[in-house]
Amino acid sequence: MRLYDLRPSCGSLLAGEGTDPKVIQARLGHASIATTYDNCIHAHPEGQARATATLNRALSGGAS
């Protein structure tokens, strides 16, 4: 792992744990939230599965 791999890893891990994106932005020292999202927050399979389950519940009329 290179030093420059740590920022995106940190951003993705924090996002995966539900940390507010503005907190991640501040922690990584980005001036723009777009930089944080574009470069340091990546979708993980677990997050994709949770999003699918949430949409399925919402579309089927179930509680979240």
C-alpha positions in Angstrom: 0.0 0.0 0.0 1.3 3.4 -0.9 0.9 6.6 1.2 -1.6 8.0 -1.4 -3.8 4.9 -1.0 -4.6 5.9 2.6 -6.8 8.9 1.9 -9.3 7.0 -0.3 -9.2 4.0 2.0 -9.9 6.3 5.0 -12.8 8.0 3.2 -14.3 4.8 2.0 -14.1 3.2 5.5 -15.6 6.2 7.2 -18.4 6.4 4.6 -19.1 2.7 5.0 -19.6 3.3 8.7 -22.1 6.0 8.1 -19.9 9.0 8.8 -21.4 12.3 7.6 -19.7 13.2 4.3 -18.9 16.7 5.5 -17.0 15.2 8.4 -15.1 13.0 6.0 -14.3 16.1 3.8 -12.9 18.0 6.8 -10.9 15.0 8.0 -9.3 14.6 4.6 -8.7 18.3 4.3 -10.6 18.8 1.0 -11.9 22.3 0.1 -14.8 20.7 -1.9 -17.2 17.9 -1.1 -17.0 17.0 -4.8 -13.3 16.2 -4.4 -14.1 13.9 -1.4 -16.8 12.1 -3.3 -14.9 11.9 -6.6 -11.6 10.7 -5.2 -12.1 9.2 -1.8 -15.5 7.6 -1.4 -16.0 4.4 -3.3 -19.0 2.1 -3.3 -18.5 -1.3 -1.5 -20.5 -4.5 -2.3 -21.9 -4.4 1.2 -23.2 -0.9 0.7 -24.7 -1.9 -2.6 -26.5 -4.8 -1.0 -27.9 -2.6 1.8 -29.1 0.0 -0.8 -30.8 -2.8 -2.7 -32.5 -4.1 0.4 -33.6 -0.5 1.4 -35.1 0.1 -2.0 -36.9 -3.3 -2.0 -38.4 -2.5 1.4 -39.5 1.0 0.2 -41.0 -0.3 -3.0 -42.8 -3.1 -1.3 -44.4 -0.7 1.2 -42.4 -2.2 4.1 -40.9 -0.1 7.0 -37.3 0.9 6.8 
